[in-house]
Amino acid sequence: MNCNFTEKVSSLIDGELTQAETREVERHIVSCVECQQMRADFLNLRSQIVNFETSLQPTVQNRALKK
């Protein structure tokens, strides 16, 4: 990826940008195919993570995450 906005696209998806930064990135995405794809990829990944079910008990899962 060559666009300087790719990291900001991730921050946009995560809701970490100020209102001014959000508007700037949203305007940029309209004209940047690379960032449009990045946004779609991030949203797809987020939906997959949200829908992922784990069969681990919470204590086992927390121990695994700490490692």
C-alpha positions in Angstrom: 0.0 0.0 0.0 1.4 3.3 -1.0 -1.3 5.7 0.2 -0.5 7.8 3.3 -4.1 7.5 4.5 -4.2 3.7 5.1 -3.5 4.0 8.8 -6.1 6.7 9.2 -8.6 4.5 7.5 -8.1 1.9 10.3 -8.5 4.7 12.9 -11.6 5.8 11.1 -13.1 2.3 11.4 -12.2 2.2 15.0 -13.7 5.6 15.8 -10.4 7.0 16.9 -10.4 10.2 14.8 -11.5 13.7 15.6 -14.5 15.1 13.7 -12.2 17.1 11.4 -10.0 14.0 10.7 -13.0 11.9 10.1 -14.3 14.3 7.4 -10.8 14.5 5.9 -10.4 10.8 5.6 -14.0 10.3 4.3 -13.4 12.9 1.6 -10.1 11.2 0.7 -11.7 7.7 0.5 -14.2 9.0 -2.1 -11.3 9.5 -4.6 -8.8 6.8 -3.5 -9.5 3.2 -4.7 -6.8 1.9 -2.5 -8.4 3.3 0.6 -11.8 2.2 -0.5 -10.5 -1.3 -0.7 -8.7 -0.9 2.7 -11.9 0.3 4.3 -13.9 -2.6 2.9 -11.2 -5.1 4.1 -11.2 -3.6 7.6 -15.0 -3.7 7.8 -15.1 -7.3 6.5 -12.4 -8.3 9.1 -14.3 -6.6 11.8 -17.6 -8.4 11.0 -15.7 -11.8 10.9 -14.2 -11.1 14.3 -17.5 -10.1 15.8 -19.2 -13.2 14.4 -16.3 -15.5 15.6 -17.5 -17.9 18.3 -15.0 -19.4 20.7 -15.4 -22.7 22.5 -12.9 -21.8 25.2 -14.0 -21.2 28.7 -13.5 -17.5 29.7 -10.6 -18.3 32.1 -8.8 -20.4 29.5 -9.4 -17.8 26.9 -8.0 -15.0 29.1 -4.9 -17.1 30.0 -4.3 -17.7 26.3 -4.7 -14.0 25.5 -2.2 -13.0 28.2 0.4 -15.2 26.6 
